[in-house]
Amino acid sequence: MSRASKAVRVGATPSKASSAVILVVAGLAFLYPLYALARFAFQPVGQHSGFTLDHLKALTDPIRAYQYDQLWTGIENSLVIAVITVALMLVFLLPAMILAELRFRSVRRVIEFVCLLPISIPTVVLAVGFVPVYQRVWDITGAVPWVLSFGIGIITLPYAFRPIAANIAGIDMVTLNEASRSLGAGWLQTVWHVILPNLRRGMLSAGLLTVSVVLGEFTIAQFLQQNTFQTGLALLEHADPYVASTFALAALLFVFLILVVFGALGAGRRSRKAS
Amino acid sequence: MSHVLETPAETAAQTGTAVQLVGVVKEYAGHRALTGVDLAIAPGEFVALLGPSGCGKTTALRALSGLESIDGGSILIDGVDIANTPINKRDIGMVFQSYSLFPHMTVQQNVEFGLRMRRVDAASRKARAKEALEMVGLGHLSTRFAHQLSGGQQQRVALARALVTRPRVLLLDEPLSALDAKVRVALRDEIRRHQQSLGITTLFVAHDQEEALAVADRVAVMNSGDIEQIGTPEELYLNPATPFVADFVGLSNKLDGTVVGGVVTVYGQPLNVLGDAPAAGAVTAYVRPEDIAVAESGLPATVVSTSFLGSLRRTFVRLADETVVAVQHEVGDRLEVGQSVALRFKGRPVAVAPKA
């Protein structure tokens, strides 16, 4: 073996064996807590093995229904907040990024800075800052949970920004816009027929991450004393930890399902192109 | 019925569109990219804008297209000032340097796009797009996506897409730059053929002078935001109006000379001056390699290198004062590196510029 081949290959692609080891270790680190959660949720009480759905029977018990009311309401609120947050992302962030790319290129860095800023600020700090703001907002709207979308929307900004920015970087949007306009399309026609279809993957990924963040958000809702999925889950944890664990797992599966659906939508596009 | 390709009779009947840039000025943050460009393109004419990077040729084309607003002057199409007309209302076809096909659309959908925006009905749209694709020889690839095509094919589709709407003017923004040499020549000739058969007024931006000289009816050489000279390729090459054009178009040897009585003397040999001779004094003379011959006797030189260029050979020789001169000669005249030779100027008039 030559001296050169013995040298350490900095930044080289790992071998297949190394890749497999990394994959297995990372997979175990990710899956073991889920396994433990599932085992706790579905294991008969007082036993070290076995599987039972008995814990879930409590959900249909009318006498214990009051225990779960807050969870059901929290899920409903979180889904509404998720839909509104995604809508806010599509209505405000996406057009801002498109405009910055096509018309106001000097503000691209500003938008990036603003969007990535929330990731560097602890959510607790943000939540404390939101309290006086929301006190004023709720004077107008009443203490309705959907208004949380604006606050949670801020913490989802980095997660929504990155996939769209990556998508924009991957296409020559300026030339596509100019080509479209030279062919007779107006601004809105260009955005609708040319820009948005090419940003579909970025928008889907941004939407998925936004939904994930909203479903996992606890701090802001807790500080603002609103009932969301996570706050409902935290309360239920004390009354019925088995059902709470089951719902935590279900939430993960839900996000995973969205991931698969979004991935399939993107793959469908790719396979149609390749055919 | 033919929609895109016209018959010769129709082409002859087609008057084309006249384009005029009058004193067009464009500034970017205080820098004048266009300093008052005047350019008149006759109906059906193919004009190339040629010049070094940053000379303003692309800015001029983008101003005509409407992609850039102008800060002064006017842009006339058939005598109507369109300077304030948005790009999508100018009825201009454009082919870009980077492949600008819409990646989410098939070739057919790409070509139909301009017609869709003009609300042409689906049946006509389909027929015209099919015809345009057949015109560029890609009718069989109509269901493909852009990423499934080669660079040359993508630019052919872009050309079909630009022409299918029957625009008044066709603008080509370095459409061949990203292609390999062989495809570039083939597509260049194809563009010229379609332009002539359709009789469409065309403005072509090129940084490769061979491309510009090969296809254009007239070439406008730009420098520092203005047109230095516009003329046929032969005029530019044989009678450059300025030292810049002489230096930029083709290859020139920049040799020291002295003007006396309207004649420049270069290495002891008197040569006539192109255009008006400057006042007597030291000048730089621009002498073409093909205007210098390797002779039995004359200016002594030593061969530095020699290159085979297919139909001719170019040899670089060093004079006694260390000046390196390019000489063009027959392929059969083989010269060896280090060989002593003699040079003779053939006596053609040369462009000169006073020495700074």
Interface residues (C-beta under 8 A of the other chain):
Chain A: I171 D172 T175 L176 E178 A179 S180 R181 S182 L183 G184 A185 G186 Q189 H193 V194 P197 N198 R200 R269 K273 A274
Chain B: S65 G66 L67 P86 I87 N88 K89 D91 I92 G93 M94 F96 S98 S100 L101 F102 P103 H104 F113 G114 R116 M117 R118 F145 H147 Q148 A158 R161 A162 T165 L171
